Amino acid sequence: MSGSVTGMPKLILRTEGLVIFAAACLTYSKFGAGWMWFAIFFLVPDLSMFGYLLGKKTGAAIYNAGHSLMGPIGCLVVGQYIGHAEVLSAGLIWIAHVGFDRFAGYGLKYAAGFGFTHLGLKGRDKKRNEVAV
């Protein structure tokens, strides 16, 4: 698939995801709101998948908004600025989710469909591509 990362850069990006996940978890453990809240909110960014009910292009845009680091880093900045530990915790959980997804190979989406990511094909789209080749 054109536009997806392969080889060493893909390995680096996935390893970077693991480091992001570990760093967010370690930081959360120092001043987070407790692991129960972490577990409850860890999958919240995946609600952005429902954007695909509005079509592939809109779905990809909504999913990418929920799985980019811009939102959670914004939470960290705002949480620090206004002095709210809850906002900081939310940002750390969100960052941990993004890092975990990248480590698992779930990248940002292309408008071609849910399985078309910057880290390669996933799911049914990968299987279809393997059969076609």
Secondary structure, 3 states (H helix, E strand, C coil): CCCCCCHHHHHHHHHHHHHHHHHHHHHHHHHCCCHHHHHHHCCHHHHHHHHHHHCHHHHHHHHHHHCCCHHHHHHHHHHHHHCCHHHHHHHHHHHHHHHHHHHCCCCCEECCEEEEECCEECHHHHHHHHHHC
